[in-house]
Amino acid sequence: MARRVVVVGGGVMGSSAAWHLASRGDEVVLLEQFTPGHDRGSSYGSSRIFRLAYADPFYVGLAVRALPLWQRLEEEAEAEVLTLNGVVDHGPAAIVRRLEDVLGAAGRPTLALTPAEVAERWPGLRADTAALFHPEAGRLHADRAVAAFQTAARKRGAQVRHGVKVARVTARGTGADVVTAEEEVIAADAVVVAVGGWTPQFPAPGNEGLPALRVTAEQPAHFPAADALEWPSFIHHGGAGLPEGSGIYGLGSVDGVKAGFHGIGPVVDPERDERVIDPVVLRNLQEYAERWLPGADHAHPTTKTCLYTTTPDHDFVIDRSGPCTVLAGFSGHGFKFASVVGELAADLVAGRPGPDRFARTRF
Ligand SMILES: Cc1cc2nc3c(=O)[nH]c(=O)nc-3n(C[C@H](O)[C@H](O)[C@H](O)COP(=O)(O)OP(=O)(O)OC[C@H]3O[C@@H](n4cnc5c(N)ncnc54)[C@H](O)[C@@H]3O)c2cc1C
């Protein structure tokens, strides 16, 4: 008999879970508090980096699993979501060589480049000491990805409801009741809680046992460039031309060339609309663009904030407690994995174990 599963949160993670669950024959209802394409959470906008390159082989394996699932999503939803135009990692030679070794060990293609070769291939981009290109990477269109998961979920029979805020989830027998702010009660055999930055205060069984999550407002900028869509994605690792421990990520998009610092923003409460733009961060990004992104117009940036929800070890929480499966703490690097996170969620709902690495009890 089909299970009735309520997914709370229509960001990229909840939407992917809804698709995978509906694909397996579960009766799925996805509830999202805001309108489609809203900009209050973590999954909106035109661009996220997709890449296989991680120093840790665990994440390389996860990204390798995610890749064909993105392509399956594009077919099912008849939408263009992923563009594989490669990523350039650059910075200290030791960091770049490590990525080359890990990708090589996984059998994935790479190309080592000098800064001069990077400038020749992409005249708008300057690379630090050592560089590595890997082609099985590029950009995801965030808004289109979320919409595609929801379209594909609907095609598989899921109900997707926007403008429905969930007030609480309470245990009932082996299942749970999902109670909305309007006091509608939806009985479920299982619940997937994927509420991003709202996780710390979300009332659901087992939520009190979650690790400390840090919710911050990050502030990337977009710089105009006529050829922005031709740019590869890029990661500039700190330790050579940038201070140790810092770093910059970026990519071309329909909104220009995006560049941002990773996880430096202030702690915020997502319930309050704290959209304060920090002029110092913006100026630092402009100075960065002037030096390292000469093909982009550093003088005319646009900027908006977006939420990170970060765990103490930057690994995710994908785990189950009773009827509730929680997807949280994607720590500013989760989007690329969303296609496989939904699959892991569907496994947990079906009673299969999740990766120990993402267990809530690991701390
Ligand atoms: C600036 C920035 C750049 C990033 N760049 C990259 C990148 O290049 N590559 C990469 O892999 N990752 C990147 N990420 C990370 C990635 O975007 C996030 O990990 C991912 O979007 C998290 O999705 P989510 O579904 O967990 O959260 P969200 O998108 O926030 O979704 C949670 C949803 O739950 C809803 N919700 C909350 N409470 C309730 C309730 N009570 N009832 C109903 N609905 C509720 C919210 O409205 C929201 O829509 C970036 C993040 C940011 C902010």
The ligand as an SDF file (V2000), in Angstrom:
LIG
                    3D

 53 58  0  0  0  0  0  0  0  0999 V2000
   24.6660   32.6500   -1.8780 C   0  0  0  0  0  0  0  0  0  0  0  0
   24.6140   31.1590   -1.9430 C   0  0  0  0  0  0  0  0  0  0  0  0
   25.3760   30.5000   -2.8940 C   0  0  0  0  0  0  0  0  0  0  0  0
   25.3660   29.1080   -2.9550 C   0  0  0  0  0  0  0  0  0  0  0  0
   26.1030   28.5010   -3.9200 N   0  0  0  0  0  0  0  0  0  0  0  0
   26.0770   27.1670   -4.0320 C   0  0  0  0  0  0  0  0  0  0  0  0
   26.7550   26.5370   -5.0840 C   0  0  0  0  0  0  0  0  0  0  0  0
   27.3620   27.2110   -5.9310 O   0  0  0  0  0  0  0  0  0  0  0  0
   26.7130   25.1830   -5.1720 N   0  0  0  0  0  0  0  0  0  0  0  0
   26.0560   24.4270   -4.2560 C   0  0  0  0  0  0  0  0  0  0  0  0
   26.0810   23.1940   -4.3720 O   0  0  0  0  0  0  0  0  0  0  0  0
   25.3380   25.0030   -3.2410 N   0  0  0  0  0  0  0  0  0  0  0  0
   25.3370   26.3390   -3.1120 C   0  0  0  0  0  0  0  0  0  0  0  0
   24.6210   26.9590   -2.1330 N   0  0  0  0  0  0  0  0  0  0  0  0
   23.9100   26.1440   -1.1460 C   0  0  0  0  0  0  0  0  0  0  0  0
   22.5150   25.7230   -1.6170 C   0  0  0  0  0  0  0  0  0  0  0  0
   21.8890   26.7520   -2.3200 O   0  0  0  0  0  0  0  0  0  0  0  0
   21.7090   25.2850   -0.3860 C   0  0  0  0  0  0  0  0  0  0  0  0
   22.4170   24.2470    0.2650 O   0  0  0  0  0  0  0  0  0  0  0  0
   20.3170   24.7640   -0.7480 C   0  0  0  0  0  0  0  0  0  0  0  0
   19.6250   25.6810   -1.5580 O   0  0  0  0  0  0  0  0  0  0  0  0
   19.5300   24.4630    0.5260 C   0  0  0  0  0  0  0  0  0  0  0  0
   18.1990   24.1460    0.1610 O   0  0  0  0  0  0  0  0  0  0  0  0
   17.0820   23.8100    1.2400 P   0  0  0  0  0  0  0  0  0  0  0  0
   15.9660   23.1970    0.4800 O   0  0  0  0  0  0  0  0  0  0  0  0
   17.7010   23.0590    2.3750 O   0  0  0  0  0  0  0  0  0  0  0  0
   16.6770   25.2150    1.8800 O   0  0  0  0  0  0  0  0  0  0  0  0
   15.6260   26.3850    1.3150 P   0  0  0  0  0  0  0  0  0  0  0  0
   15.8620   26.6260   -0.1160 O   0  0  0  0  0  0  0  0  0  0  0  0
   15.7380   27.5100    2.2440 O   0  0  0  0  0  0  0  0  0  0  0  0
   14.2370   25.6590    1.4520 O   0  0  0  0  0  0  0  0  0  0  0  0
   13.5390   25.5520    2.6740 C   0  0  0  0  0  0  0  0  0  0  0  0
   12.1020   25.8960    2.3790 C   0  0  0  0  0  0  0  0  0  0  0  0
   11.3090   25.5610    3.5040 O   0  0  0  0  0  0  0  0  0  0  0  0
   10.2690   26.5190    3.5630 C   0  0  0  0  0  0  0  0  0  0  0  0
    9.7260   26.5100    4.9190 N   0  0  0  0  0  0  0  0  0  0  0  0
   10.3640   26.8550    6.0530 C   0  0  0  0  0  0  0  0  0  0  0  0
    9.5520   26.7170    7.1150 N   0  0  0  0  0  0  0  0  0  0  0  0
    8.3710   26.2830    6.6300 C   0  0  0  0  0  0  0  0  0  0  0  0
    7.1270   25.9650    7.2480 C   0  0  0  0  0  0  0  0  0  0  0  0
    6.9460   26.0820    8.5730 N   0  0  0  0  0  0  0  0  0  0  0  0
    6.0880   25.5580    6.4610 N   0  0  0  0  0  0  0  0  0  0  0  0
    6.2460   25.4480    5.0990 C   0  0  0  0  0  0  0  0  0  0  0  0
    7.4130   25.7470    4.4670 N   0  0  0  0  0  0  0  0  0  0  0  0
    8.4530   26.1490    5.2380 C   0  0  0  0  0  0  0  0  0  0  0  0
   10.9740   27.8290    3.2200 C   0  0  0  0  0  0  0  0  0  0  0  0
   10.0710   28.8240    2.8270 O   0  0  0  0  0  0  0  0  0  0  0  0
   11.9040   27.3870    2.1030 C   0  0  0  0  0  0  0  0  0  0  0  0
   11.3150   27.5550    0.8210 O   0  0  0  0  0  0  0  0  0  0  0  0
   24.5910   28.3600   -2.0390 C   0  0  0  0  0  0  0  0  0  0  0  0
   23.8020   29.0210   -1.0830 C   0  0  0  0  0  0  0  0  0  0  0  0
   23.8020   30.4070   -1.0500 C   0  0  0  0  0  0  0  0  0  0  0  0
   22.9220   31.0990   -0.0370 C   0  0  0  0  0  0  0  0  0  0  0  0
  1  2  1  0
  2  3  1  0
  2 52  2  0
  3  4  2  0
  4  5  1  0
  4 50  1  0
  5  6  2  0
  6  7  1  0
  6 13  1  0
  7  8  2  0
  7  9  1  0
  9 10  1  0
 10 11  2  0
 10 12  1  0
 12 13  2  0
 13 14  1  0
 14 15  1  0
 14 50  1  0
 15 16  1  0
 16 17  1  0
 16 18  1  0
 18 19  1  0
 18 20  1  0
 20 21  1  0
 20 22  1  0
 22 23  1  0
 23 24  1  0
 24 25  2  0
 24 26  1  0
 24 27  1  0
 27 28  1  0
 28 29  2  0
 28 30  1  0
 28 31  1  0
 31 32  1  0
 32 33  1  0
 33 34  1  0
 33 48  1  0
 34 35  1  0
 35 36  1  0
 35 46  1  0
 36 37  1  0
 36 45  1  0
 37 38  2  0
 38 39  1  0
 39 40  1  0
 39 45  2  0
 40 41  1  0
 40 42  2  0
 42 43  1  0
 43 44  2  0
 44 45  1  0
 46 47  1  0
 46 48  1  0
 48 49  1  0
 50 51  2  0
 51 52  1  0
 52 53  1  0
M  END
$$$$
